[in-house]
Structure formats: structure tokens, C-alpha cells
Amino acid sequence: MSETRAAILHCPFCGEEDLFPVEEDGGWECRSCLRVFSVKMLGLSTRRSR
């Protein structure tokens, strides 16, 4: 699996787009609400839509 991050478009807390990568831990900084967060992929779902 690739270590390349996809760009996050919106902050999951405030919804703003003022995001910048945080290099030391692979997270994202929202400069609107001042939160720092990361997004982790857990895997793929085995459920199929009907």
C-alpha cells in the first residue's frame, strides 16, 4: 500500500477548507478551528449495495 496521502478537502470538525499538512506525524492542521487530526483507512467493506 502506498504511503502517499490524498488531499483532504474539508475539516471533519468545522467543515472549512483551510487545511495544511503536518509533516512530522502525517496529519492535517485546520487553521480555522486550530485542530490537528489524521485520517486512517481501516480497509474495504465487504458489504455490497442492493
mmCIF entry with sequence, helices, sheets and N, C-alpha, C, O atoms, coordinates in Angstrom:
data_MODEL
# 
_entry.id   MODEL 
# 
_entity.id                         1 
_entity.type                       polymer 
_entity.pdbx_number_of_molecules   1 
# 
_entity_poly.entity_id                      1 
_entity_poly.type                           'polypeptide(L)' 
_entity_poly.nstd_linkage                   no 
_entity_poly.nstd_monomer                   no 
_entity_poly.pdbx_seq_one_letter_code       MSETRAAILHCPFCGEEDLFPVEEDGGWECRSCLRVFSVKMLGLSTRRSR 
_entity_poly.pdbx_seq_one_letter_code_can   MSETRAAILHCPFCGEEDLFPVEEDGGWECRSCLRVFSVKMLGLSTRRSR 
_entity_poly.pdbx_strand_id                 A 
# 
loop_
_entity_poly_seq.entity_id 
_entity_poly_seq.num 
_entity_poly_seq.mon_id 
_entity_poly_seq.hetero 
1 1  MET n 
1 2  SER n 
1 3  GLU n 
1 4  THR n 
1 5  ARG n 
1 6  ALA n 
1 7  ALA n 
1 8  ILE n 
1 9  LEU n 
1 10 HIS n 
1 11 CYS n 
1 12 PRO n 
1 13 PHE n 
1 14 CYS n 
1 15 GLY n 
1 16 GLU n 
1 17 GLU n 
1 18 ASP n 
1 19 LEU n 
1 20 PHE n 
1 21 PRO n 
1 22 VAL n 
1 23 GLU n 
1 24 GLU n 
1 25 ASP n 
1 26 GLY n 
1 27 GLY n 
1 28 TRP n 
1 29 GLU n 
1 30 CYS n 
1 31 ARG n 
1 32 SER n 
1 33 CYS n 
1 34 LEU n 
1 35 ARG n 
1 36 VAL n 
1 37 PHE n 
1 38 SER n 
1 39 VAL n 
1 40 LYS n 
1 41 MET n 
1 42 LEU n 
1 43 GLY n 
1 44 LEU n 
1 45 SER n 
1 46 THR n 
1 47 ARG n 
1 48 ARG n 
1 49 SER n 
1 50 ARG n 
# 
_struct_asym.id          A 
_struct_asym.entity_id   1 
# 
_struct_sheet.id               AA1 
_struct_sheet.type             ? 
_struct_sheet.number_strands   3 
_struct_sheet.details          ? 
# 
loop_
_struct_sheet_order.sheet_id 
_struct_sheet_order.range_id_1 
_struct_sheet_order.range_id_2 
_struct_sheet_order.offset 
_struct_sheet_order.sense 
AA1 1 2 ? anti-parallel 
AA1 2 3 ? anti-parallel 
# 
loop_
_struct_sheet_range.sheet_id 
_struct_sheet_range.id 
_struct_sheet_range.beg_label_comp_id 
_struct_sheet_range.beg_label_asym_id 
_struct_sheet_range.beg_label_seq_id 
_struct_sheet_range.pdbx_beg_PDB_ins_code 
_struct_sheet_range.end_label_comp_id 
_struct_sheet_range.end_label_asym_id 
_struct_sheet_range.end_label_seq_id 
_struct_sheet_range.pdbx_end_PDB_ins_code 
_struct_sheet_range.beg_auth_comp_id 
_struct_sheet_range.beg_auth_asym_id 
_struct_sheet_range.beg_auth_seq_id 
_struct_sheet_range.end_auth_comp_id 
_struct_sheet_range.end_auth_asym_id 
_struct_sheet_range.end_auth_seq_id 
AA1 1 LEU A 19 ? VAL A 22 ? LEU A 19 VAL A 22 
AA1 2 GLY A 27 ? CYS A 30 ? GLY A 27 CYS A 30 
AA1 3 VAL A 36 ? PHE A 37 ? VAL A 36 PHE A 37 
# 
loop_
_atom_site.group_PDB 
_atom_site.id 
_atom_site.type_symbol 
_atom_site.label_atom_id 
_atom_site.label_alt_id 
_atom_site.label_comp_id 
_atom_site.label_asym_id 
_atom_site.label_entity_id 
_atom_site.label_seq_id 
_atom_site.pdbx_PDB_ins_code 
_atom_site.Cartn_x 
_atom_site.Cartn_y 
_atom_site.Cartn_z 
_atom_site.occupancy 
_atom_site.B_iso_or_equiv 
_atom_site.pdbx_formal_charge 
_atom_site.auth_seq_id 
_atom_site.auth_comp_id 
_atom_site.auth_asym_id 
_atom_site.auth_atom_id 
_atom_site.pdbx_PDB_model_num 
ATOM 1   N N  . MET A 1 1  ? 0.840   -1.172 0.000  1.00 0.00 ? 1  MET A N  1 
ATOM 2   C CA . MET A 1 1  ? 0.000   0.000  0.000  1.00 0.00 ? 1  MET A CA 1 
ATOM 3   C C  . MET A 1 1  ? 0.887   1.237  0.000  1.00 0.00 ? 1  MET A C  1 
ATOM 4   O O  . MET A 1 1  ? 1.915   1.263  0.676  1.00 0.00 ? 1  MET A O  1 
ATOM 5   N N  . SER A 1 2  ? 0.501   2.252  -0.746 1.00 0.00 ? 2  SER A N  1 
ATOM 6   C CA . SER A 1 2  ? 1.284   3.471  -0.871 1.00 0.00 ? 2  SER A CA 1 
ATOM 7   C C  . SER A 1 2  ? 1.177   4.344  0.370  1.00 0.00 ? 2  SER A C  1 
ATOM 8   O O  . SER A 1 2  ? 0.132   4.384  1.019  1.00 0.00 ? 2  SER A O  1 
ATOM 9   N N  . GLU A 1 3  ? 2.252   5.036  0.696  1.00 0.00 ? 3  GLU A N  1 
ATOM 10  C CA . GLU A 1 3  ? 2.275   5.951  1.830  1.00 0.00 ? 3  GLU A CA 1 
ATOM 11  C C  . GLU A 1 3  ? 1.865   7.364  1.430  1.00 0.00 ? 3  GLU A C  1 
ATOM 12  O O  . GLU A 1 3  ? 1.828   8.251  2.282  1.00 0.00 ? 3  GLU A O  1 
ATOM 13  N N  . THR A 1 4  ? 1.554   7.597  0.151  1.00 0.00 ? 4  THR A N  1 
ATOM 14  C CA . THR A 1 4  ? 1.177   8.925  -0.323 1.00 0.00 ? 4  THR A CA 1 
ATOM 15  C C  . THR A 1 4  ? -0.193  9.295  0.199  1.00 0.00 ? 4  THR A C  1 
ATOM 16  O O  . THR A 1 4  ? -1.135  8.506  0.128  1.00 0.00 ? 4  THR A O  1 
ATOM 17  N N  . ARG A 1 5  ? -0.294  10.504 0.725  1.00 0.00 ? 5  ARG A N  1 
ATOM 18  C CA . ARG A 1 5  ? -1.569  10.979 1.250  1.00 0.00 ? 5  ARG A CA 1 
ATOM 19  C C  . ARG A 1 5  ? -2.390  11.640 0.162  1.00 0.00 ? 5  ARG A C  1 
ATOM 20  O O  . ARG A 1 5  ? -1.853  12.385 -0.659 1.00 0.00 ? 5  ARG A O  1 
ATOM 21  N N  . ALA A 1 6  ? -3.669  11.379 0.148  1.00 0.00 ? 6  ALA A N  1 
ATOM 22  C CA . ALA A 1 6  ? -4.589  12.120 -0.706 1.00 0.00 ? 6  ALA A CA 1 
ATOM 23  C C  . ALA A 1 6  ? -4.944  13.409 0.016  1.00 0.00 ? 6  ALA A C  1 
ATOM 24  O O  . ALA A 1 6  ? -4.975  13.453 1.246  1.00 0.00 ? 6  ALA A O  1 
ATOM 25  N N  . ALA A 1 7  ? -5.205  14.441 -0.738 1.00 0.00 ? 7  ALA A N  1 
ATOM 26  C CA . ALA A 1 7  ? -5.552  15.727 -0.130 1.00 0.00 ? 7  ALA A CA 1 
ATOM 27  C C  . ALA A 1 7  ? -6.933  15.637 0.514  1.00 0.00 ? 7  ALA A C  1 
ATOM 28  O O  . ALA A 1 7  ? -7.889  15.159 -0.097 1.00 0.00 ? 7  ALA A O  1 
ATOM 29  N N  . ILE A 1 8  ? -7.019  16.100 1.747  1.00 0.00 ? 8  ILE A N  1 
ATOM 30  C CA . ILE A 1 8  ? -8.289  16.186 2.455  1.00 0.00 ? 8  ILE A CA 1 
ATOM 31  C C  . ILE A 1 8  ? -8.919  17.518 2.058  1.00 0.00 ? 8  ILE A C  1 
ATOM 32  O O  . ILE A 1 8  ? -8.237  18.542 2.071  1.00 0.00 ? 8  ILE A O  1 
ATOM 33  N N  . LEU A 1 9  ? -10.193 17.527 1.709  1.00 0.00 ? 9  LEU A N  1 
ATOM 34  C CA . LEU A 1 9  ? -10.810 18.751 1.203  1.00 0.00 ? 9  LEU A CA 1 
ATOM 35  C C  . LEU A 1 9  ? -11.473 19.604 2.271  1.00 0.00 ? 9  LEU A C  1 
ATOM 36  O O  . LEU A 1 9  ? -11.526 20.827 2.141  1.00 0.00 ? 9  LEU A O  1 
ATOM 37  N N  . HIS A 1 10 ? -11.983 18.970 3.335  1.00 0.00 ? 10 HIS A N  1 
ATOM 38  C CA . HIS A 1 10 ? -12.698 19.700 4.383  1.00 0.00 ? 10 HIS A CA 1 
ATOM 39  C C  . HIS A 1 10 ? -12.303 19.180 5.757  1.00 0.00 ? 10 HIS A C  1 
ATOM 40  O O  . HIS A 1 10 ? -12.026 17.992 5.926  1.00 0.00 ? 10 HIS A O  1 
ATOM 41  N N  . CYS A 1 11 ? -12.281 20.073 6.733  1.00 0.00 ? 11 CYS A N  1 
ATOM 42  C CA . CYS A 1 11 ? -12.042 19.675 8.115  1.00 0.00 ? 11 CYS A CA 1 
ATOM 43  C C  . CYS A 1 11 ? -13.250 18.885 8.614  1.00 0.00 ? 11 CYS A C  1 
ATOM 44  O O  . CYS A 1 11 ? -14.383 19.335 8.440  1.00 0.00 ? 11 CYS A O  1 
ATOM 45  N N  . PRO A 1 12 ? -13.039 17.709 9.235  1.00 0.00 ? 12 PRO A N  1 
ATOM 46  C CA . PRO A 1 12 ? -14.176 16.930 9.728  1.00 0.00 ? 12 PRO A CA 1 
ATOM 47  C C  . PRO A 1 12 ? -14.851 17.558 10.949 1.00 0.00 ? 12 PRO A C  1 
ATOM 48  O O  . PRO A 1 12 ? -15.937 17.125 11.334 1.00 0.00 ? 12 PRO A O  1 
ATOM 49  N N  . PHE A 1 13 ? -14.243 18.553 11.554 1.00 0.00 ? 13 PHE A N  1 
ATOM 50  C CA . PHE A 1 13 ? -14.804 19.184 12.749 1.00 0.00 ? 13 PHE A CA 1 
ATOM 51  C C  . PHE A 1 13 ? -15.599 20.442 12.426 1.00 0.00 ? 13 PHE A C  1 
ATOM 52  O O  . PHE A 1 13 ? -16.709 20.619 12.926 1.00 0.00 ? 13 PHE A O  1 
ATOM 53  N N  . CYS A 1 14 ? -15.031 21.333 11.578 1.00 0.00 ? 14 CYS A N  1 
ATOM 54  C CA . CYS A 1 14 ? -15.714 22.605 11.305 1.00 0.00 ? 14 CYS A CA 1 
ATOM 55  C C  . CYS A 1 14 ? -16.166 22.748 9.857  1.00 0.00 ? 14 CYS A C  1 
ATOM 56  O O  . CYS A 1 14 ? -16.959 23.638 9.550  1.00 0.00 ? 14 CYS A O  1 
ATOM 57  N N  . GLY A 1 15 ? -15.680 21.893 8.960  1.00 0.00 ? 15 GLY A N  1 
ATOM 58  C CA . GLY A 1 15 ? -16.106 21.933 7.569  1.00 0.00 ? 15 GLY A CA 1 
ATOM 59  C C  . GLY A 1 15 ? -15.356 22.934 6.701  1.00 0.00 ? 15 GLY A C  1 
ATOM 60  O O  . GLY A 1 15 ? -15.631 23.034 5.505  1.00 0.00 ? 15 GLY A O  1 
ATOM 61  N N  . GLU A 1 16 ? -14.421 23.672 7.270  1.00 0.00 ? 16 GLU A N  1 
ATOM 62  C CA . GLU A 1 16 ? -13.672 24.666 6.493  1.00 0.00 ? 16 GLU A CA 1 
ATOM 63  C C  . GLU A 1 16 ? -12.623 23.984 5.605  1.00 0.00 ? 16 GLU A C  1 
ATOM 64  O O  . GLU A 1 16 ? -12.310 22.809 5.797  1.00 0.00 ? 16 GLU A O  1 
ATOM 65  N N  . GLU A 1 17 ? -12.092 24.720 4.643  1.00 0.00 ? 17 GLU A N  1 
ATOM 66  C CA . GLU A 1 17 ? -11.114 24.200 3.695  1.00 0.00 ? 17 GLU A CA 1 
ATOM 67  C C  . GLU A 1 17 ? -9.701  24.719 3.951  1.00 0.00 ? 17 GLU A C  1 
ATOM 68  O O  . GLU A 1 17 ? -8.827  24.540 3.102  1.00 0.00 ? 17 GLU A O  1 
ATOM 69  N N  . ASP A 1 18 ? -9.453  25.349 5.084  1.00 0.00 ? 18 ASP A N  1 
ATOM 70  C CA . ASP A 1 18 ? -8.175  25.972 5.415  1.00 0.00 ? 18 ASP A CA 1 
ATOM 71  C C  . ASP A 1 18 ? -7.233  24.942 6.038  1.00 0.00 ? 18 ASP A C  1 
ATOM 72  O O  . ASP A 1 18 ? -6.846  25.078 7.199  1.00 0.00 ? 18 ASP A O  1 
ATOM 73  N N  . LEU A 1 19 ? -6.859  23.900 5.264  1.00 0.00 ? 19 LEU A N  1 
ATOM 74  C CA . LEU A 1 19 ? -6.089  22.761 5.768  1.00 0.00 ? 19 LEU A CA 1 
ATOM 75  C C  . LEU A 1 19 ? -4.665  22.766 5.229  1.00 0.00 ? 19 LEU A C  1 
ATOM 76  O O  . LEU A 1 19 ? -4.414  23.139 4.083  1.00 0.00 ? 19 LEU A O  1 
ATOM 77  N N  . PHE A 1 20 ? -3.735  22.340 6.090  1.00 0.00 ? 20 PHE A N  1 
ATOM 78  C CA . PHE A 1 20 ? -2.335  22.246 5.716  1.00 0.00 ? 20 PHE A CA 1 
ATOM 79  C C  . PHE A 1 20 ? -1.768  20.955 6.272  1.00 0.00 ? 20 PHE A C  1 
ATOM 80  O O  . PHE A 1 20 ? -2.107  20.569 7.391  1.00 0.00 ? 20 PHE A O  1 
ATOM 81  N N  . PRO A 1 21 ? -0.899  20.266 5.507  1.00 0.00 ? 21 PRO A N  1 
ATOM 82  C CA . PRO A 1 21 ? -0.306  19.019 6.001  1.00 0.00 ? 21 PRO A CA 1 
ATOM 83  C C  . PRO A 1 21 ? 0.636   19.268 7.175  1.00 0.00 ? 21 PRO A C  1 
ATOM 84  O O  . PRO A 1 21 ? 1.341   20.276 7.221  1.00 0.00 ? 21 PRO A O  1 
ATOM 85  N N  . VAL A 1 22 ? 0.635   18.333 8.120  1.00 0.00 ? 22 VAL A N  1 
ATOM 86  C CA . VAL A 1 22 ? 1.562   18.347 9.249  1.00 0.00 ? 22 VAL A CA 1 
ATOM 87  C C  . VAL A 1 22 ? 2.560   17.234 8.968  1.00 0.00 ? 22 VAL A C  1 
ATOM 88  O O  . VAL A 1 22 ? 2.228   16.054 9.077  1.00 0.00 ? 22 VAL A O  1 
ATOM 89  N N  . GLU A 1 23 ? 3.767   17.603 8.611  1.00 0.00 ? 23 GLU A N  1 
ATOM 90  C CA . GLU A 1 23 ? 4.751   16.637 8.122  1.00 0.00 ? 23 GLU A CA 1 
ATOM 91  C C  . GLU A 1 23 ? 5.247   15.666 9.177  1.00 0.00 ? 23 GLU A C  1 
ATOM 92  O O  . GLU A 1 23 ? 5.481   14.501 8.857  1.00 0.00 ? 23 GLU A O  1 
ATOM 93  N N  . GLU A 1 24 ? 5.418   16.095 10.427 1.00 0.00 ? 24 GLU A N  1 
ATOM 94  C CA . GLU A 1 24 ? 6.046   15.215 11.409 1.00 0.00 ? 24 GLU A CA 1 
ATOM 95  C C  . GLU A 1 24 ? 5.194   14.008 11.797 1.00 0.00 ? 24 GLU A C  1 
ATOM 96  O O  . GLU A 1 24 ? 5.744   12.982 12.197 1.00 0.00 ? 24 GLU A O  1 
ATOM 97  N N  . ASP A 1 25 ? 3.864   14.100 11.690 1.00 0.00 ? 25 ASP A N  1 
ATOM 98  C CA . ASP A 1 25 ? 3.047   12.940 12.059 1.00 0.00 ? 25 ASP A CA 1 
ATOM 99  C C  . ASP A 1 25 ? 2.078   12.504 10.961 1.00 0.00 ? 25 ASP A C  1 
ATOM 100 O O  . ASP A 1 25 ? 1.255   11.617 11.189 1.00 0.00 ? 25 ASP A O  1 
ATOM 101 N N  . GLY A 1 26 ? 2.159   13.105 9.784  1.00 0.00 ? 26 GLY A N  1 
ATOM 102 C CA . GLY A 1 26 ? 1.300   12.706 8.679  1.00 0.00 ? 26 GLY A CA 1 
ATOM 103 C C  . GLY A 1 26 ? -0.135  13.152 8.828  1.00 0.00 ? 26 GLY A C  1 
ATOM 104 O O  . GLY A 1 26 ? -1.015  12.599 8.169  1.00 0.00 ? 26 GLY A O  1 
ATOM 105 N N  . GLY A 1 27 ? -0.401  14.125 9.662  1.00 0.00 ? 27 GLY A N  1 
ATOM 106 C CA . GLY A 1 27 ? -1.758  14.607 9.879  1.00 0.00 ? 27 GLY A CA 1 
ATOM 107 C C  . GLY A 1 27 ? -2.053  15.878 9.110  1.00 0.00 ? 27 GLY A C  1 
ATOM 108 O O  . GLY A 1 27 ? -1.330  16.262 8.191  1.00 0.00 ? 27 GLY A O  1 
ATOM 109 N N  . TRP A 1 28 ? -3.132  16.516 9.511  1.00 0.00 ? 28 TRP A N  1 
ATOM 110 C CA . TRP A 1 28 ? -3.586  17.751 8.885  1.00 0.00 ? 28 TRP A CA 1 
ATOM 111 C C  . TRP A 1 28 ? -3.884  18.784 9.960  1.00 0.00 ? 28 TRP A C  1 
ATOM 112 O O  . TRP A 1 28 ? -4.380  18.450 11.036 1.00 0.00 ? 28 TRP A O  1 
ATOM 113 N N  . GLU A 1 29 ? -3.577  20.043 9.659  1.00 0.00 ? 29 GLU A N  1 
ATOM 114 C CA . GLU A 1 29 ? -3.873  21.149 10.563 1.00 0.00 ? 29 GLU A CA 1 
ATOM 115 C C  . GLU A 1 29 ? -4.955  22.009 9.931  1.00 0.00 ? 29 GLU A C  1 
ATOM 116 O O  . GLU A 1 29 ? -4.827  22.435 8.783  1.00 0.00 ? 29 GLU A O  1 
ATOM 117 N N  . CYS A 1 30 ? -6.024  22.264 10.685 1.00 0.00 ? 30 CYS A N  1 
ATOM 118 C CA . CYS A 1 30 ? -7.070  23.188 10.241 1.00 0.00 ? 30 CYS A CA 1 
ATOM 119 C C  . CYS A 1 30 ? -6.775  24.535 10.892 1.00 0.00 ? 30 CYS A C  1 
ATOM 120 O O  . CYS A 1 30 ? -6.783  24.658 12.117 1.00 0.00 ? 30 CYS A O  1 
ATOM 121 N N  . ARG A 1 31 ? -6.521  25.516 10.082 1.00 0.00 ? 31 ARG A N  1 
ATOM 122 C CA . ARG A 1 31 ? -6.179  26.832 10.627 1.00 0.00 ? 31 ARG A CA 1 
ATOM 123 C C  . ARG A 1 31 ? -7.420  27.654 10.940 1.00 0.00 ? 31 ARG A C  1 
ATOM 124 O O  . ARG A 1 31 ? -7.304  28.769 11.449 1.00 0.00 ? 31 ARG A O  1 
ATOM 125 N N  . SER A 1 32 ? -8.598  27.130 10.646 1.00 0.00 ? 32 SER A N  1 
ATOM 126 C CA . SER A 1 32 ? -9.839  27.817 11.029 1.00 0.00 ? 32 SER A CA 1 
ATOM 127 C C  . SER A 1 32 ? -10.222 27.490 12.468 1.00 0.00 ? 32 SER A C  1 
ATOM 128 O O  . SER A 1 32 ? -10.513 28.392 13.254 1.00 0.00 ? 32 SER A O  1 
ATOM 129 N N  . CYS A 1 33 ? -10.224 26.185 12.822 1.00 0.00 ? 33 CYS A N  1 
ATOM 130 C CA . CYS A 1 33 ? -10.623 25.786 14.177 1.00 0.00 ? 33 CYS A CA 1 
ATOM 131 C C  . CYS A 1 33 ? -9.431  25.371 15.039 1.00 0.00 ? 33 CYS A C  1 
ATOM 132 O O  . CYS A 1 33 ? -9.598  25.024 16.209 1.00 0.00 ? 33 CYS A O  1 
ATOM 133 N N  . LEU A 1 34 ? -8.220  25.407 14.457 1.00 0.00 ? 34 LEU A N  1 
ATOM 134 C CA . LEU A 1 34 ? -6.960  25.123 15.156 1.00 0.00 ? 34 LEU A CA 1 
ATOM 135 C C  . LEU A 1 34 ? -6.835  23.677 15.624 1.00 0.00 ? 34 LEU A C  1 
ATOM 136 O O  . LEU A 1 34 ? -6.074  23.394 16.549 1.00 0.00 ? 34 LEU A O  1 
ATOM 137 N N  . ARG A 1 35 ? -7.563  22.767 15.004 1.00 0.00 ? 35 ARG A N  1 
ATOM 138 C CA . ARG A 1 35 ? -7.434  21.349 15.340 1.00 0.00 ? 35 ARG A CA 1 
ATOM 139 C C  . ARG A 1 35 ? -6.404  20.697 14.420 1.00 0.00 ? 35 ARG A C  1 
ATOM 140 O O  . ARG A 1 35 ? -6.247  21.087 13.264 1.00 0.00 ? 35 ARG A O  1 
ATOM 141 N N  . VAL A 1 36 ? -5.713  19.702 14.955 1.00 0.00 ? 36 VAL A N  1 
ATOM 142 C CA . VAL A 1 36 ? -4.794  18.879 14.174 1.00 0.00 ? 36 VAL A CA 1 
ATOM 143 C C  . VAL A 1 36 ? -5.340  17.459 14.232 1.00 0.00 ? 36 VAL A C  1 
ATOM 144 O O  . VAL A 1 36 ? -5.642  16.956 15.314 1.00 0.00 ? 36 VAL A O  1 
ATOM 145 N N  . PHE A 1 37 ? -5.470  16.808 13.078 1.00 0.00 ? 37 PHE A N  1 
ATOM 146 C CA . PHE A 1 37 ? -6.086  15.477 13.034 1.00 0.00 ? 37 PHE A CA 1 
ATOM 147 C C  . PHE A 1 37 ? -5.418  14.644 11.959 1.00 0.00 ? 37 PHE A C  1 
ATOM 148 O O  . PHE A 1 37 ? -4.678  15.157 11.120 1.00 0.00 ? 37 PHE A O  1 
ATOM 149 N N  . SER A 1 38 ? -5.692  13.352 12.001 1.00 0.00 ? 38 SER A N  1 
ATOM 150 C CA . SER A 1 38 ? -5.236  12.448 10.950 1.00 0.00 ? 38 SER A CA 1 
ATOM 151 C C  . SER A 1 38 ? -6.417  11.611 10.496 1.00 0.00 ? 38 SER A C  1 
ATOM 152 O O  . SER A 1 38 ? -7.408  11.454 11.209 1.00 0.00 ? 38 SER A O  1 
ATOM 153 N N  . VAL A 1 39 ? -6.287  11.084 9.305  1.00 0.00 ? 39 VAL A N  1 
ATOM 154 C CA . VAL A 1 39 ? -7.319  10.224 8.719  1.00 0.00 ? 39 VAL A CA 1 
ATOM 155 C C  . VAL A 1 39 ? -6.665  8.883  8.442  1.00 0.00 ? 39 VAL A C  1 
ATOM 156 O O  . VAL A 1 39 ? -5.592  8.825  7.841  1.00 0.00 ? 39 VAL A O  1 
ATOM 157 N N  . LYS A 1 40 ? -7.299  7.816  8.872  1.00 0.00 ? 40 LYS A N  1 
ATOM 158 C CA . LYS A 1 40 ? -6.722  6.485  8.714  1.00 0.00 ? 40 LYS A CA 1 
ATOM 159 C C  . LYS A 1 40 ? -7.698  5.592  7.960  1.00 0.00 ? 40 LYS A C  1 
ATOM 160 O O  . LYS A 1 40 ? -8.872  5.501  8.317  1.00 0.00 ? 40 LYS A O  1 
ATOM 161 N N  . MET A 1 41 ? -7.211  4.940  6.926  1.00 0.00 ? 41 MET A N  1 
ATOM 162 C CA . MET A 1 41 ? -8.032  3.972  6.205  1.00 0.00 ? 41 MET A CA 1 
ATOM 163 C C  . MET A 1 41 ? -7.966  2.653  6.952  1.00 0.00 ? 41 MET A C  1 
ATOM 164 O O  . MET A 1 41 ? -6.881  2.145  7.236  1.00 0.00 ? 41 MET A O  1 
ATOM 165 N N  . LEU A 1 42 ? -9.120  2.104  7.268  1.00 0.00 ? 42 LEU A N  1 
ATOM 166 C CA . LEU A 1 42 ? -9.185  0.852  8.008  1.00 0.00 ? 42 LEU A CA 1 
ATOM 167 C C  . LEU A 1 42 ? -9.240  -0.360 7.095  1.00 0.00 ? 42 LEU A C  1 
ATOM 168 O O  . LEU A 1 42 ? -8.832  -1.452 7.488  1.00 0.00 ? 42 LEU A O  1 
ATOM 169 N N  . GLY A 1 43 ? -9.741  -0.177 5.881  1.00 0.00 ? 43 GLY A N  1 
ATOM 170 C CA . GLY A 1 43 ? -9.852  -1.278 4.935  1.00 0.00 ? 43 GLY A CA 1 
ATOM 171 C C  . GLY A 1 43 ? -11.040 -1.077 4.026  1.00 0.00 ? 43 GLY A C  1 
ATOM 172 O O  . GLY A 1 43 ? -11.606 0.014  3.973  1.00 0.00 ? 43 GLY A O  1 
ATOM 173 N N  . LEU A 1 44 ? -11.417 -2.097 3.323  1.00 0.00 ? 44 LEU A N  1 
ATOM 174 C CA . LEU A 1 44 ? -12.559 -2.042 2.422  1.00 0.00 ? 44 LEU A CA 1 
ATOM 175 C C  . LEU A 1 44 ? -13.718 -2.831 3.011  1.00 0.00 ? 44 LEU A C  1 
ATOM 176 O O  . LEU A 1 44 ? -13.518 -3.857 3.662  1.00 0.00 ? 44 LEU A O  1 
ATOM 177 N N  . SER A 1 45 ? -14.898 -2.356 2.783  1.00 0.00 ? 45 SER A N  1 
ATOM 178 C CA . SER A 1 45 ? -16.092 -3.050 3.263  1.00 0.00 ? 45 SER A CA 1 
ATOM 179 C C  . SER A 1 45 ? -16.403 -4.237 2.377  1.00 0.00 ? 45 SER A C  1 
ATOM 180 O O  . SER A 1 45 ? -16.174 -4.204 1.167  1.00 0.00 ? 45 SER A O  1 
ATOM 181 N N  . THR A 1 46 ? -16.928 -5.290 2.991  1.00 0.00 ? 46 THR A N  1 
ATOM 182 C CA . THR A 1 46 ? -17.334 -6.458 2.210  1.00 0.00 ? 46 THR A CA 1 
ATOM 183 C C  . THR A 1 46 ? -18.825 -6.399 1.869  1.00 0.00 ? 46 THR A C  1 
ATOM 184 O O  . THR A 1 46 ? -19.330 -7.250 1.138  1.00 0.00 ? 46 THR A O  1 
ATOM 185 N N  . ARG A 1 47 ? -19.525 -5.398 2.395  1.00 0.00 ? 47 ARG A N  1 
ATOM 186 C CA . ARG A 1 47 ? -20.952 -5.231 2.108  1.00 0.00 ? 47 ARG A CA 1 
ATOM 187 C C  . ARG A 1 47 ? -21.131 -4.742 0.685  1.00 0.00 ? 47 ARG A C  1 
ATOM 188 O O  . ARG A 1 47 ? -20.353 -3.929 0.186  1.00 0.00 ? 47 ARG A O  1 
ATOM 189 N N  . ARG A 1 48 ? -22.160 -5.247 0.047  1.00 0.00 ? 48 ARG A N  1 
ATOM 190 C CA . ARG A 1 48 ? -22.474 -4.804 -1.307 1.00 0.00 ? 48 ARG A CA 1 
ATOM 191 C C  . ARG A 1 48 ? -23.853 -4.159 -1.293 1.00 0.00 ? 48 ARG A C  1 
ATOM 192 O O  . ARG A 1 48 ? -24.757 -4.612 -0.591 1.00 0.00 ? 48 ARG A O  1 
ATOM 193 N N  . SER A 1 49 ? -24.001 -3.086 -2.086 1.00 0.00 ? 49 SER A N  1 
ATOM 194 C CA . SER A 1 49 ? -25.317 -2.425 -2.145 1.00 0.00 ? 49 SER A CA 1 
ATOM 195 C C  . SER A 1 49 ? -26.256 -3.268 -3.008 1.00 0.00 ? 49 SER A C  1 
ATOM 196 O O  . SER A 1 49 ? -25.822 -4.012 -3.887 1.00 0.00 ? 49 SER A O  1 
ATOM 197 N N  . ARG A 1 50 ? -27.543 -3.132 -2.733 1.00 0.00 ? 50 ARG A N  1 
ATOM 198 C CA . ARG A 1 50 ? -28.539 -3.926 -3.473 1.00 0.00 ? 50 ARG A CA 1 
ATOM 199 C C  . ARG A 1 50 ? -29.008 -3.207 -4.690 1.00 0.00 ? 50 ARG A C  1 
ATOM 200 O O  . ARG A 1 50 ? -29.845 -3.725 -5.429 1.00 0.00 ? 50 ARG A O  1 
# 
